[in-house]
Amino acid sequence: MHIVENQPPSRMIDAGLSRDFYVHRDASWQEFSASLRTNKRWKAGDVLGPVRGTKSPRKYDTVQCGPSSEDNITVDSIFVYVNHSCDPNVAFDMSSKHPSEWHIRALKAIDAEEELTFFYPSTEWELDQPFECRCASPMCLGLVRGARDVGLEQIKARGYVSPWIIELFRDREERVGA
Ligand SMILES: [Zn+2]
């Protein structure tokens, strides 16, 4: 049974975002039951909206926004419902020094009614709660633990890598090389 819910919680209502996106709930899934879908088509490179959030300790639903394990945000918009896929169609681009420029960008063409997904290791060095992925993509990694357990090339192949992930790989190589 599928329940389609068009009204996100009130704190998440944003005029533009609630017109273009909706939260889809799948009652057959216990844990990751909500997903975000779009009402319209997007081209690769389109900006879907801003990433806004509140600094927060790392949790299963925060997004890493810098090199430290303390650099995380709780996303304060409907985009909090964007789930992981090993073959993602959007990137959370928080590469700018200015949080006002952080945005979600289409990595490929996206159809109306399609679920939006991003590749968690593109932002997360180490997940607070590793999980067994069920994305069913031929590129599926299975157990997802974070970037540190995926090669940098594997992340690049999915279209986007956060600058701190590149930095953390470099730090690790330097430690190993020392
Ligand atoms: Zn997967």
Residues whose N, C-alpha, C, O or C-beta is under 5 A from the ligand:
A	BS01	ZN	S85 C86 C133 R134 C135 A136 C140 L141 G142
